[in-house]
Amino acid sequence: MDALKAEIAAKRKVLDEDPTLSSGRPNKYMRRGDLERLKEEQERKALEEKRKLEEEAKRKEAEARAAEQQARREAVAAAKSKSISSPSESPGPLGSELEDAPKESQFIISNEETIRRLRSKGQPIRLFGESDKERRLRLRALELIEEKDHERLGGQNDFKKALEDVENIERQMHSKGSKKMKGKDGAEGTTMDSVLDLDLVKTDPDKLYPIIYYALKRILKEWGESMDERPIEVKQSRSGKTAAATQMQSAEYLKPLFKQLRSRSLPSDMLARIAEIVHHVQKRQYQRANDSYLRLSIGNAPWPIGVTMVGIHERSAREKISADQVAHVLNDEVSRKYIQSLKRLITFSQTKYPPADISQLMG
């Protein structure tokens, strides 16, 4: 009897849980209202489970963040107590690593990128006993120092900075009351005598590097001397200060070119064009020097940017589009600056050493 009662109770429980089975006999069809109600109930249960899972995940994340912050505070406190207990020792890179832990977590780059940035700044890629993390922190410190220097300068452009340098130099000269000697050592007569041989471009390009280096240095020096020899009224005028700032700016822009000439790392096509410029300037053929400057800066190709494939088919004239005809002024900002400074040197040379033939003047 008890077994029968238990079976009846189990059947009633099943009928209470699933209302679709409440009818006495099995049904092939269900009412639309029952289906909607079942669907809503299933959706409600799914939403509740999803909400519980999200709350659990948020709770675990908050606990992990709090534990990480607590561990970071303990590490910083331990580092500070260690530095206080041993004041004779330098804090070293480990202390800065613990103090800058939040910054270091945001400054995660690959080792190759770290090496590239350090080399571009002229810094050693690894110090003795330095780990990868300490090397990244050293790179970050260098970049922060550069950013602070840039903010201190106020984002000034190069010409404004050169103008301020000119004013500072003039102020120092007035305060000292010293005057430069205007004596000449006779170098002016031999300035334009030794002419660069263009045959060296094909026979011995290595001999061109020192010749071009000293020729450009001589013109730049003469330009600076001509700025110093001007009267005081011209120097203190607005146009005089602008001319002096242009000369200082050009000298600053030409430093990368002089560095490449000293290291003999200038590309061969650029070396040939610059050799032509120096050759024509020394012969006072400024029109041809300007043509060589244009071939160096914008090239003579139909597509100066460097298009090497103008269609989907291979053409017979495709080899005419070569790499030495592209615009070198479009390579980077450094090349643009010293190529522009070369044009300023040509203009100064034409002013100081005018040609005998007027047709050789630049337009």
Buried (B, 14 or more C-beta within 10 A) or exposed (E): EEEEEEEEEEEEEEBEEEEBBEEEEEEEEEEEEEEEEBEEEEEEEEEEEEEEEEEEEEEEEEEEEEEEEEEBEEBBEEBBEBBEEEEEEEBEBBBBBBBBBEBBEEBEEEEEEBBEBBEEEEEEBBEEEBEEEBBBBBBBBBEEEEEEEEEEEEEEEEEBBBBEBBBEEBEEBEEEEEEEEEEEEEEEEEBBEEBBBBEBBEEEBEEBBEBBBEBBBBBBEBBBEBBBEBEEEBBEEEEBBBBBBBBBBBBBBBEBBBEBBEEEEBBEBBBBBBBBBBBBBBBBBBBBBBBBBEBBBBBEBEEBEBEEEEEEEEEEEEEEBEEBBBBBBBBEEEBBBBBBBBBBBBBBBBEBBEBEEEEBBBE
